């Protein structure tokens, strides 16, 4: 009997707290206006259609690469080349294959590569097509509503805004870092380089351009490094008369010549392509994600509307119950 009485008291106390918070009134109001539930499917369809209309199709291109085949050249982590300092920056890791390949992968989002892409005028115009005018044959400020809204919001909050500028190396570097994703799973040799663009062919062209030019750039650097090493070895051989030392220098000279020849003859010296593919259908916007997010948004809007109506109804009832508070309520609006 005592337990039952305590439970009744707890229930009454909780009910009183809910009444104070307006939860009970909100629930009752929602039940009385059940027809508002019809707004959920209407809002769901409206939000989903707006998102699909505003969103732009995005295609994905992927290039799969592995380190270049250098099996015919011994990978040594020590020896005479380290003593003479012939490794250089590209061989700092101790592995020619790993060192060159690591530089190749990092070059996709490096400032020097952004400059390289920017120098290709046709590719740059396709990347920043919203800012290029075929009629004027020049760059123009993009008339995109999203940019305009963002600028107005920044001005409203007093944020520092910068005037529009034609695409430069900084803009290109930002584009590459925003649209290129490099993925390498632990324990796997293969690395995937993914590019997402609105133009399906542009994704393929960026991957082909990057693979070709980064490989050529690294090969040129390595050939220059090998030439400097060969020149240095020849100078040292002219000074040394000890047979053992000369034999060691000769071996190192032969290794440097092989490396130079390999870099010169192999167009994929730094990284070997296993192929690429570009999706035939857009990967964004994702239909399922848009539908689920739209459903969630419609439910949130419904709850906001129910709360607003309940608060208005509660305020109207309080005003009618306390006429001395100064509220003026029309007879037709008085609660029954």
KELUMKE-466538 format. One record per residue: x, z, y of N, C-alpha, C in turn. Coordinates in steps of 0.1 Angstrom, whole numbers, plus 2048, in hexadecimal, padded with zeros to 3 digits. Example, Ala and Ser with C-alpha at 12.3 -4.5 7.8 and 13.67 -1.06 7.14 Angstrom:
<recs>
88484E7C787B84E7D388484E7DF;8808477EA8898477F588184F800;
</recs>
This chain:
<recs>
8088007F480080080080980080D;81380880C81C8098178247FC819;8287F680E82F7E980F8267DE815;8197DE8118107D481680E7D6825;80D7E282980B7E58388177E0840;8237E383A8307DF8418307CF842;82C7C983782C7BA8378237B5842;8177BB84380D7B784D8137B885B;81A7C485D8207C686A82A7BC86D;8337B986383D7AF8668377A1868;82D79E861826791863820790872;81A79B87681479B88381F79A88E;82A7A188B8357A189583B792896;83D78C88A84277E88B838775891;82B77788E82176F8948217708A4;82377D8A882477F8B68307788BD;83B7788B68477728BB8457638BC;83F75D8B283C74E8B283274B8BD;8287548BF81F7518CB8277528D8;83075B8D983875C8E684074F8E8;84574A8DD84D73E8DE8457318E0;8387328DD82F7278DF82E71E8D2;8347238C783571B8BB8277198B5;81F7248B58127248AF80971A8B7;80A71B8C48037128CD8077048CB;8147018C98196F48C78136EE8BA;8146F68AF80E6F28A27FF6EF8A3;7F86F78AA7EA6F58AB7E76E98B3;7EF6E78BD7ED6DB8C67F06CE8BE;7FA6CF8B67FE6C38AD7F36C08A3;7ED6CA89E7E26C88947D56C289B;7D36C68A77C76C18AE7C96B38B3;7D66AF8B47D86A18B97E069A8AD;7DA69A8A27E16938967E2684898;7D967F8A17DA6708A37E766C8A9;7EE6768AF7FB6728B580666E8AA;80367289E80C66E89380D65F892;80265889780264989680D64389F;81364C8A881D6478B182A6458A9;82C64D89F83964C89783C63E892;83363788A83662A886837620891;82F62289C82F6198A883D61A8AE;8416268B184F6288B785A6248AE;8586268A1862622897864613898;85A60B89885B5FC8988615F88A6;85C5FF8B08615FB8BE8705FD8BF;8746098BB88360C8BD88B6038B4;8876018A888F5F889F8905EA8A4;8845E48A98855D78AF88E5D68BB;88D5E08C48965E08D08A55E08CC;8A85E88C28B65E98BE8BA5DC8B8;8B25D68B08B65C98A98B75BE8B4;8AF5BE8BE8AF5B48C98BC5B68D1;8BF5C28D58CA5C58DE8D75C48D7;8D85C88CA8E55C88C38E95B98C0;8F65B88C08FC5AB8BD9025AB8AF;9015A08A890659F89A91559F89A;91A5A78919295A989092D5A4882;93859C88193D59887494A59E872;94E59F86595A5A686196359D859;97059D85D97A59585698559E851;98959C8459935A583F99F59D839;9AB5A183C9B759B8379BE5A682E;9C25A28229C85AB8199D75A7817;9E05B081A9EE5AD8199F65B8811;A015B380CA0B5BC805A185BA80B;A225C3809A305C080EA355B4809;A3E5AD811A445A080CA4C5A2800;A4D5977F8A555987EBA645987EE;A6A5A37EDA795A47F0A805A97E3;A7B5A57D7A805AA7CBA8E5A57C8;A915997CEA9F5947CCAA959A7D5;AA65A37DDAAF5AA7E6AAF5B97E3;ABA5BF7DFAB95CD7DCAB55D67E8;AAC5DF7E5AA85E97F0AB15F57EE;ABA5F77F7AC36027F6AC160C802;AC16187FFABF622809ACC62880E;AD7623809AE462780EAEE61C80C;AFB62080DB0561680BB0C612818;B13607817B1B603822B135FF82F;B075F982CAFF5F5838AFB601840;AF860D83AAF5619841B0161E848;B0D61E842B19623848B1D61B854;B1B60D853B1E60585FB13604869;B0860A866AFD60A86FAF65FC870;AF55F5865AEF5E8865AE05E8863;ADA5F4860ACC5F485CAC45F0868;AC65F6874ABD5F387FAB05FA87E;AA85F8889A9B5FF889A925FA87E;A925EE87BA885E9871A8B5EE863;A985F2860A9B5F7853A9D606853;A9860D85DA9A61B85EA94623853;A8A61D84CA84624841A8C624835;A9761C834A9F61B828A9A61081F;A8E60B821A89601818A855F5821;A8C5E981EA895DD826A7B5D9825;A755D9819A675D5817A5E5DF81E;A5F5EC81CA575F6822A585F6831;A655F5836A675F5844A615EA84C;A635DD847A5D5D284EA4E5D184C;A495D5841A3A5D583FA345DF848;A3A5EB84AA345F5852A345F0861;A3E5EA865A3E5E4873A335D9874;A325D186AA285C786AA1A5CD86C;A175D7864A095DD865A075E3873;A115EA878A0F5F1885A0E5E7890;A145DB88EA145D1899A065CB89C;9FD5CD8939EF5C78969E95CE8A2;9EC5DA8A59E75E18B19F25E58BA;9FD5DE8BBA085E18C3A075D98D1;A0C5DF8DBA0B5D88E9A125CA8E8;A1D5C88E1A235BB8E1A1A5B18DB;A125B48D1A095AB8CB9FE5A88D4;9F95B28DC9EF5AF8E69F35A58F0;A005A68F4A0559C8FEA0658E8F7;A0958E8EAA0A5818E39FC57B8E2;9F25828DF9E557C8DE9E05788EC;9E35808F69DF57C9049E556F908;9F156C9049F755F9079F0553901;9E85558F79E154B8F19D354A8F9;9D25419029C754090B9BA53D904;9BA5348FA9AE5318F39A953D8EB;9B15448E59AD54F8DD9A855A8E6;9AF55C8F19AB5668FB99D563901;99A55790398D5539099825568FE;9855548F297B5578E79795658E5;98356D8E798257C8E597A5828F1;97D57D8FD97558290996C57890E;96457390595B56790995056B913;94D57891494357C91E94957C92C;95657B92D95D57C93A96356E93D;96056493696555793995A54D93C;95C54694795253C94C95752E949;95052694195451893E95151094B;94751395294450B95E94F50D969;95351996B95D51C97696B51B970;96C51A96397951A95C982525961;97C53196198453D96597D54A960;98355596397D56295F973566969;96956D96495E57396C95A580967;95458897095059596C944594963;94359A95793859894E92B59E953;92059795291359C95790C5A194B;9115AC94690B5B393A9045C093F;8F75C293B8F05CD9408F65DA93D;8FC5DB9319025E792C90E5EC936;9165E293A9205E594491B5EA951;9105E395590A5E79629045F6961;8FE5F99568F8606955904611954;90E60E94D91A61794C92061995A;92160E96292761096F91E618978;91161697790861E97F90962D97C;90A63096F90A63E96A91864496F;92263D96E92F64297392F645982;92963C98992763E99891F64A99B;91464C99390B657995912664993;91B66598A92267298792F67398F;93266999793E6699A094A666998;94966098D95565C98595D65198C;96A65198997264798F97063A988;96C63099096962298A97461998F;97860F98698260598997B5F898A;97F5F09939795E299497C5DA988;9745D09869765C797A9835BF97D;98A5BD9729965B49729965AB967;99C59F96899C59595D9A459C951;9A15979459A859D9399B759D93B;9BD5A89389CC5A99399D15AF92B;9DE5B292B9E35B791E9DD5C591A;9D95CD9249D35DA9219C55D891B;9BE5CE9219B05CB91B9B15C590D;9BB5BD90B9BD5B78FE9C15C28F4;9CA5CB8F89CE5D68EF9C35DE8EB;9BA5E18F59AE5E98F29A55E28E9;9A35D58EA99B5CD8E19A05CE8D3;9AD5CC8D19B35CC8C49B15D98BD;9B35E48C59B25F18BF9A45F58BC;99A5EF8C398C5F28C19875EA8B5;98C5DE8B39865D58A998E5D389C;99A5D889C9A35D68909A45E4889;9A25E487C9A35F08749AD5ED868;9B65F68679C05F485C9BE5FF852;9BD5FB8459B960583B9C360382F;9C960E82B9D260E81F9CF61B817;9CA61980B9C66248039D36297FC;9D36377FB9DF63D7F59E16387E6;9ED6357E39F06317D69EF6227D3;9EA61B7DD9E860C7DC9F36057E5;9F75F97E0A015F17E89FA5E97F2;9EE5E47EF9E75DB7F89E15E2805;9E25DC8109DD5E081D9D35D7822;9C85DC8279BD5D382C9BC5D483B;9BC5C88429BB5C78509AD5C1853;9A55C985A9975C485C9955C286B;98E5B786E98A5B487C97B5B287D;9755B88879675B68899645AF896;95D5A489695A59C8A294C5978A2;9475938AD93A58C8AE93A57E8A9;9465788AA94856A8A594F56A898;94856488E94D56488095A55D87F;95C55288696854A88597355188D;97055889797A56089F98156A896;97957188E98057B88598A57487C;98756987699156286E99D55D876;99B5588829A655388A9AF55E88F;9A956A8929B25758969BB57A88A;9B557A87E9BD57F8739C8574870;9C55688709CF55D86D9DA55D878;9D555F8859DF55F8909E856B88F;9E357788C9EB58388B9F4582880;9F057E8749F957E869A0457486B;A02569871A0C55F873A1656387E;A11568889A1A56B894A21578893;A1B58288CA2258E88AA2D58C880;A2B584876A3558186CA41579872;A3E56F87AA48567881A5057088B;A49579892A5058189BA5A58B895;A5659188AA5E59A882A6A59387C;A67587877A7257F870A7D57B87B;A78578887A82574892A8A580895;A8458C896A8B59889AA9659B88E;A9159A882A9A59D877AA6593876;AA3587879AAE57D878AB8580883;AB358488FABD588899AC5594896;ABE59E88FAC65A988AAD05A5880;ACC59C876AD559886CAE1591872;ADF58887CAEA581883AF458B889;AEE59588FAF759F896AFF5A688B;AF95A9880B005B0875B0B5A886F;B0859B86DB12592867B1E590871;B1B58F87DB2658E887B2F59A887;B285A5886B305B2886B385B3879;B335AF86EB3A5B0861B465A6861;B4459A867B50591868B5B597870;B5759D87BB615A3884B695AE87D;B625B6875B685C186EB715BC863;B6D5B185CB755AB851B825A6857;B825A1863B8F59C869B995A786C;B945B486DB9D5BF870BA25C6864;B9B5C5859B9E5CD84DBA65C4843;BB05CA83EBB95C3834BB85CA826;BB25D5825BB15DC818BA75D580F;BAB5D1803BA35C97FBB955CF7F7;B955DC7F5B885E37F1B7E5E27FD;B835E5809B7B5E5814B755D7817;B7E5CD816B7A5BF818B705BB80E;B715BF801B685BC7F7B5A5C27FA;B5A5CF7FFB4D5D5803B475CE80F;B4F5CA818B495C3824B445B581F;B4B5AF816B465A2811B385A380A;B375AD802B2A5B07FCB1F5B2806;B225BA810B185BC81AB155B0822;B1F5A8825B1D59B82CB14592824;B16592817B0D58980EAFF58E80E;AFD59B80EAEF5A180FAE859E81C;AF059E827AEA59B834AE658C835;AEE58482FAEB57582EADF572826;ADD57981BAD1578813AC457C81A;AC6587821ABA58C829AB6583834;AC057D83BABE574845AB7567840;ABC562835AB655682EAA855982A;AA5564825A98567820A8E56882C;A9256E837A8A56F843A88561849;A91558848A9054B84EA87542845;A88543838A8153A82FA7353E82B;A7054B82CA63550828A5B553834;A5054C836A4754E841A3F55C840;A3E561834A3856E832A4257882E;A4D579836A58581833A54590834;A4C59483EA485A2840A3D5A6837;A3359D836A275A182EA21594827;A1D59681BA1758B813A0858C813;A025818179F35818179ED57E80A;9E35868069DC5847F99CF57C7FC;9CD5798089C057280B9B857A815;9AE57381B9A5579824997574822;98D57B82798057682697857B833;96E57483696557884295757883D;95058284094258483B939578841;93057483892756983C91B56F844;91857C84190D58284891358D851;90C59185C91159B8649115A985D;91B5B086091D5BE85B9165C8864;9145C587090D5CD87A9045C4882;8F85CA8868F45D88838EF5D9875;8F15E486F8ED5E78618DE5EA861;8D65E285A8C85E385A8C35F1856;8C85F684B8C36038468C660E851;8D260E8578D66188608CD61786D;8CA60B8718C160987D8B360F87A;8AE60B86E8A061086A8A061F869;8AA6258638AA6348628AB63B86F;8B46368788B663B8858AA63A88E;8A362E88C89762C89488C63688F;88B63888288164287D884650883;891654883894661888891662897;89465789F8916568AD8826578B0;87A6508A786C6518AA86665F8A7;86B66689D86767389A86B67D8A6;87767B8AB87B6838B68726818C2;86F6748C58676718D18596778CF;8546768C284767C8BF84768B8C2;8516928BD8526A18C08536A48CE;85A69C8D685B69E8E484E69D8EB;8466928E78396908ED83069C8E9;8306A08DD8276AB8D882B6B88E0;8376BB8E283B6C78E98376C68F8;8386BA8FE8346B890C8256BA90E;81E6B490480F6B690580B6C4903;8126CB8FA80E6D98F78126E2903;81D6DF9098216E79158176E5921;8136D89228096D592D7FC6DC92A;7F86DC91E7EB6E291A7EC6F191B;7F76F79187F97069197F970A928;80070293080070593E7F2704944;7EA6FA9407DD6F99457D4704941;7D57099347CD7159307D1721938;7DE72393A7E272F9427DD72F950;7DD7239567D87219637C9724964;7C272095A7B372395A7B0732957;7B973894F7B774694C7BB74F957;7C374A9607C875296C7C574A979;7B974997D7B67419897BC747996;7BF7549967C57599A27D47559A4;7DA74E99A7E774A99B7E973F9A5;7DE7399A97DF72E9B37DE7209AD;7DC71F9A07DA71299A7CC70C99E;7CB7009A07BF6F99A37BC6F0997;7B26F398F7AF6EB9837A16E5985;7A06D99827946D298378B6D7978;77E6D897A7756DD96F7766D5963;7786C89647786C09587856C294F;78F6C995579B6CC94E79C6DA948;7916E294B7926F09467906F0937;7996F89317986F992278B70091E;7866FB91377A70090D77D70D906;
</recs>
